[in-house]
Amino acid sequence: MNKSDIKKVVLAYSGGLDTSIIIPWLKENYNNPEIIAVSGNVGQADELEGLEEKALKTGASKLYIEDLTDEFVDDFIVPSLKAGAVYEDYLLGTSFARPVIAKRLVEIALAEGADAICHGCTGKGNDQVRFELTIKHFAPGMKIIAPWREWDIKSRDEEIDYAEAHNIPLKISRETNYSKDKNLWHLSHEGMDLEDPANEPQYEKPGFLEMSVSPLKAPDKPTYVTIDFEKGAPVALNGEKMSAKNIILALNEIGGKNGIGILDIVENRLVGMKSRGVYETPGGTILYKAHAVLETICLDKMTAHKKAEIALTYADLVYNGQWYTPLREALDAFVDKTQENVTGSVTLKLYKGNMINAGVKSPYSLYSEELASFGESDYNQKDSEGFINLYGLPITVQAILRDKRK
């Protein structure tokens, strides 16, 4: 498709640096097409303020602000939580937000009769893959425009130069120019001083952390939280029934005040390079911990070990943008089977960035105090002798044959 044939473009719009300059850039480089901006609300809160006015002033014909929070939590976060999916310690906050946004982009593009979908992802990052694989799943023939793979701009400083030349207002400055991604699950920080892994993040600097406080500034006394699960999904917090979304939001507040969920890692990006980032995931970190604790009493050994293997594959799929694949659907079926009895209550003690187990119970617990007790029980300890003889038979045979060959 020639540039001149593109009359209408749907743009994934956040109002951040990249997408702010993309609107005038598309106008200049694609024969002045109509630009329909779409912002998927996945819980970025104050970042949505003033977005419509900004989009229209910079050249968009309209802005959709789509509330995707419930779908994001119920259809993406909770399945990943139940799977125990963790990518190199990262709890996938950006990764599983992209397919839900891209899905809505396609729906609006088709409804509007758009010729193309545009995103602001760089050619170095993972998000370009996550957006585009989802678009290909729902609209395989749709033209995709990725300005970072076309324009001559080479850095965020040059993006700011472009914005200033086009009178585009920005919420950042050259001094606060971290690349951030925020939703109701997490906040990521990349760039600037963080690009050198030798630099310690400025956790105590005002304004750096937004969802959390440094553990150094957390209260000097612990906070207890109790989370109830049904079939692996969170259903109540401190005895109060509420939606999974509201549990996450409440735990963000509680966990953030206690310095929970701050992660500094160098991860392996899909495109091949290593990338350093700092993540804030207070509520999610608590939920993952509580869910894992509950599984220790609800899953048998073989299922727990196999599920741990599956969790790695599941995390790779989410991280690599392969949400809409037959394998992910098949893994969900396996996970849901394992979660049938993952129902119960977990209490954690939060203290200065730490999560300490403070009790777990379940009507489906496989833990038998009578069997495990050091006191008197019905367990026949003599049975272990025959078990060890059979279990160690291969070792015994090898040793006998070795000695005969001497």
C-alpha positions in Angstrom: 0.0 0.0 0.0 1.4 3.4 -1.0 1.5 6.2 1.5 -0.9 8.3 -0.6 -3.5 5.5 -0.4 -3.6 5.8 3.4 -6.5 8.1 4.2 -7.3 7.2 7.8 -5.0 5.9 10.5 -5.8 4.6 14.0 -3.0 5.5 16.4 -2.3 3.9 19.7 -2.1 7.1 21.7 -0.8 7.6 25.3 0.0 11.3 25.1 3.6 10.5 26.0 6.6 11.7 24.1 6.5 9.1 21.3 2.8 9.3 20.4 2.7 13.1 20.9 5.0 13.7 18.0 3.7 10.9 15.8 0.4 12.8 15.0 2.1 15.7 13.2 4.7 13.3 11.8 2.0 11.2 10.2 0.4 14.3 8.8 3.7 15.5 7.2 4.8 12.1 5.9 1.6 10.3 4.9 -0.2 12.9 2.8 -2.2 14.4 5.7 -4.4 11.4 6.6 -7.1 11.6 9.2 -5.7 10.5 12.6 -8.0 8.7 15.1 -6.3 8.4 18.4 -7.1 5.5 20.7 -6.1 5.4 24.3 -6.7 2.1 26.1 -7.3 2.8 29.8 -5.5 -0.1 31.6 -5.3 1.9 34.9 -2.8 4.7 34.1 -5.0 7.1 36.0 -3.8 10.7 35.9 -2.0 10.1 32.6 -5.4 10.3 30.9 -6.1 13.8 32.1 -6.2 16.4 29.4 -5.5 13.7 26.7 -8.4 14.6 24.4 -7.5 18.3 24.2 -3.9 17.5 23.5 -4.7 14.9 20.8 -7.1 17.2 19.0 -4.7 20.2 19.2 -1.9 18.2 17.7 -4.0 17.1 14.7 -6.2 14.1 15.6 -9.8 14.2 14.5 -11.0 12.4 17.6 -9.9 10.4 20.6 -11.3 7.2 22.0 -10.6 6.6 25.6 -11.5 2.9 26.2 -11.9 1.5 29.7 -10.2 -1.8 29.4 -9.4 -2.3 33.1 -11.9 -5.1 33.9 -11.0 -7.0 30.8 -7.3 -6.4 31.5 -7.6 -7.9 35.0 -10.0 -10.7 34.4 -8.8 -12.0 31.0 -5.0 -11.3 31.2 -3.7 -10.7 34.7 -5.7 -13.3 36.6 -4.8 -16.2 34.1 -1.2 -15.2 34.3 -1.3 -15.1 38.1 -2.9 -18.6 38.3 -0.2 -19.9 35.9 2.5 -18.4 38.1 4.0 -16.8 35.0 7.1 -14.8 35.8 9.7 -13.8 33.2 13.2 -13.5 34.8 11.6 -12.1 38.1 9.5 -9.6 36.1 5.7 -9.8 36.7 4.8 -9.0 33.1 3.1 -5.6 33.7 3.8 -4.1 30.3 3.7 -7.5 28.5 0.1 -8.5 29.2 -1.2 -5.0 28.9 -0.3 -4.8 25.2 -2.6 -7.5 23.7 -5.7 -6.1 25.4 -4.9 -2.6 24.0 -4.1 -3.9 20.5 -7.3 -5.9 20.4 -9.3 -2.8 21.0 -7.2 -0.9 18.4 -8.2 -3.4 15.7 -11.9 -3.3 16.7 -12.0 0.5 16.3 -9.9 0.5 13.2 -12.3 -2.0 11.5 -15.3 0.0 12.8 -13.9 3.3 11.5 -12.8 1.8 8.1 -9.2 2.7 8.8 -6.4 1.9 6.3 -3.7 1.4 8.9 -2.9 1.1 12.5 0.1 3.0 14.0 2.0 2.6 17.2 4.9 4.4 18.9 7.0 1.4 19.9 10.7 1.6 19.1 12.5 -0.9 16.9 14.6 -2.0 19.9 11.8 -3.0 22.2 9.4 -5.8 22.9 6.2 -3.9 22.6 6.3 -3.6 18.8 6.1 -7.4 18.7 3.3 -7.6 21.2 1.2 -5.0 19.4 1.8 -6.3 15.9 1.3 -10.0 16.6 -2.1 -9.1 18.2 -3.0 -7.0 15.2 -2.0 -9.8 12.8 -4.3 -12.2 14.8 -7.4 -10.0 14.5 -6.7 -8.3 11.2 -4.0 -10.1 9.2 -4.4 -7.7 6.2 -4.1 -4.5 8.2 -1.3 -2.1 7.3 0.9 -1.3 10.3 2.9 1.9 10.6 5.8 2.0 13.0 7.4 5.5 12.8 10.5 4.5 14.8 11.4 2.1 12.0 10.9 4.9 9.4 11.9 8.3 10.6 15.3 9.9 11.0 14.8 10.6 14.8 17.4 8.6 16.7 17.0 9.5 20.4 14.5 10.9 22.9 16.4 14.2 22.9 15.7 14.5 19.2 12.1 13.7 19.9 11.9 16.5 22.3 13.6 18.8 19.7 10.8 17.8 17.3 8.1 18.4 19.9 9.5 21.9 20.7 9.7 22.8 17.0 6.0 21.8 16.5 4.8 23.5 19.8 3.7 20.1 21.3 3.4 20.4 25.1 5.2 17.7 27.1 4.9 16.6 30.7 8.5 15.7 30.8 11.8 17.6 30.6 15.2 16.5 29.5 16.2 16.0 33.1 13.2 13.8 34.0 13.2 11.9 30.7 12.8 8.3 32.0 10.8 6.0 29.7 7.9 4.9 31.8 4.9 2.6 31.4 2.1 2.7 33.9 -1.0 0.7 34.5 -3.0 -0.6 37.4 -0.5 -3.5 37.8 2.8 -1.8 37.7 5.1 1.1 36.7 8.3 0.6 34.8 11.3 3.0 34.6 14.0 2.8 31.9 16.6 5.1 30.4 18.8 7.9 31.7 21.0 6.8 34.6 19.4 3.4 34.7 21.0 2.5 31.4 24.2 1.8 33.3 23.6 -1.3 35.6 26.4 0.0 37.9 24.2 3.0 38.9 22.0 2.5 42.0 18.4 3.6 41.3 17.4 6.8 43.1 14.8 5.2 45.3 15.0 8.0 47.9 14.8 10.8 45.4 11.4 12.5 45.5 9.3 11.7 42.5 11.3 8.7 41.3 9.0 6.0 42.9 5.3 6.6 42.2 3.5 3.5 43.4 5.8 2.7 46.3 8.2 4.1 48.8 11.7 3.0 49.5 11.8 0.3 52.1 13.9 2.8 54.1 10.9 5.0 54.3 8.4 2.3 55.1 6.7 2.1 58.6 8.6 0.6 61.5 5.8 -1.8 62.3 4.5 -4.6 60.1 1.2 -4.7 58.2 -0.8 -7.9 57.9 -2.9 -8.7 54.9 -5.2 -11.7 54.3 -6.2 -12.7 50.8 -8.8 -15.3 49.9 -8.7 -17.3 46.7 -11.2 -19.4 44.9 -9.9 -21.8 42.2 -6.7 -19.7 42.1 -8.3 -16.3 41.6 -8.3 -13.6 44.4 -11.8 -13.0 45.7 -11.4 -11.2 49.1 -9.1 -8.9 51.0 -9.0 -8.9 54.8 -12.3 -10.6 54.9 -14.1 -8.3 52.4 -15.3 -9.7 49.1 -14.3 -7.6 46.1 -13.4 -7.9 42.5 -9.9 -8.9 41.5 -9.4 -5.4 40.1 -10.3 -3.7 43.4 -8.1 -6.2 45.3 -5.1 -5.2 43.1 -5.8 -1.5 43.6 -6.2 -1.9 47.4 -3.0 -4.0 47.6 -1.1 -1.4 45.6 -1.9 1.1 48.3 -1.0 -1.3 51.2 2.1 -2.7 49.5 3.3 0.6 48.2 3.3 2.1 51.7 5.4 -0.9 52.9 8.0 -0.7 50.1 6.8 -4.0 48.5 7.4 -5.0 44.9 10.4 -2.9 43.8 12.5 -4.8 41.3 15.7 -3.8 39.6 16.8 -6.2 36.9 18.7 -6.6 33.7 16.4 -8.7 31.5 16.8 -10.4 28.1 14.6 -8.7 25.6 13.0 -10.7 22.8 14.9 -8.7 20.1 18.2 -10.0 21.5 19.7 -7.3 23.7 19.8 -7.0 27.4 17.8 -4.1 29.0 17.9 -2.7 32.6 14.7 -1.6 34.2 13.2 -0.8 37.5 9.7 -2.0 38.2 7.1 -1.1 40.8 4.5 -3.9 41.3 3.3 -3.6 44.9 -0.1 -5.3 44.7 1.0 -7.9 42.1 4.0 -9.0 44.1 1.8 -9.6 47.1 -0.8 -11.6 45.0 1.9 -13.8 43.4 3.4 -14.5 46.8 0.1 -15.4 48.4 -1.0 -17.6 45.5 2.3 -19.5 45.6 2.0 -20.0 49.3 -1.6 -21.4 48.9 -0.4 -23.8 46.2 2.1 -25.3 48.6 -0.7 -27.0 50.5 -3.2 -27.5 47.7 -1.1 -29.1 44.9 0.5 -32.5 45.0 4.2 -32.8 44.3 4.0 -34.0 40.6 1.4 -31.4 39.7 3.3 -28.6 41.4 6.6 -29.5 39.7 5.0 -29.8 36.2 3.2 -26.5 36.8 6.5 -24.8 37.5 7.7 -25.9 34.2 4.6 -24.7 32.4 4.9 -21.3 34.2 8.2 -20.7 32.4 6.6 -21.4 29.0 3.6 -19.3 29.8 5.7 -16.4 30.8 7.7 -16.6 27.6 4.5 -16.6 25.6 3.3 -13.5 27.4 6.6 -11.7 27.3 7.1 -12.5 23.6 3.7 -11.2 22.5 2.2 -14.6 21.8 -0.9 -14.3 23.9 -3.3 -15.2 21.0 -1.8 -18.6 20.2 -3.2 -22.1 20.5 -0.4 -23.0 23.0 -1.4 -20.3 25.5 -5.0 -21.5 25.3 -3.9 -25.1 25.9 -1.8 -24.0 28.8 -4.7 -22.2 30.3 -6.7 -25.4 30.2 -3.9 -27.2 32.1 -3.6 -24.4 34.6 -7.4 -24.2 35.2 -7.4 -27.9 36.0 -4.6 -27.5 38.5 -6.5 -24.6 40.2 -9.7 -26.5 40.9 -8.7 -27.0 44.5 -6.6 -23.9 45.0 -9.1 -22.3 47.3 -8.2 -20.9 50.7 -6.8 -18.0 52.7 -3.3 -16.7 53.0 -2.0 -14.2 55.5 1.3 -12.3 54.9 3.2 -9.9 57.1 4.6 -6.9 55.2 7.6 -5.2 56.6 10.0 -2.8 54.9 10.0 -4.5 51.5 9.6 -8.0 52.9 6.7 -10.4 52.7 6.7 -13.0 55.5 4.4 -16.0 55.7 1.9 -15.6 58.5 -0.5 -18.5 58.0 -2.3 -20.4 55.2 -5.4 -22.6 55.3 -7.6 -24.4 52.7 -10.5 -26.9 52.8 -8.5 -28.8 50.2 -5.2 -28.8 52.0 -3.1 -31.9 51.4 -1.0 -31.2 54.5 -1.6 -33.7 57.3 -0.4 -32.6 60.6 -0.9 -36.1 61.9 1.5 -37.6 59.4 4.1 -34.8 59.5 4.1 -34.5 63.3 7.2 -35.4 65.3 4.9 -36.7 67.9 3.0 -40.0 67.9 1.1 -40.8 64.7 -0.2 -43.7 62.6 2.8 -43.5 60.3 4.8 -46.8 60.4 8.4 -45.7 60.3 9.5 -49.3 59.6 7.9 -49.0 56.1 10.7 -46.6 55.1 13.3 -49.4 55.2 11.8 -51.3 52.3 11.2 -48.1 50.4 14.8 -47.0 50.7 16.0 -50.5 49.6 13.9 -50.4 46.5 14.6 -46.7 45.8 18.3 -47.2 46.2 18.4 -50.5 44.3 20.1 -49.0 41.1 22.8 -47.4 43.3 23.3 -50.7 45.2 23.6 -52.7 42.0 26.1 -50.3 40.4 28.2 -50.5 43.6 28.2 -54.3 43.6 29.2 -54.6 40.0 31.9 -51.9 40.4 33.4 -53.8 43.2 33.4 -57.1 41.2 35.4 -55.4 38.4 38.1 -54.4 40.8 
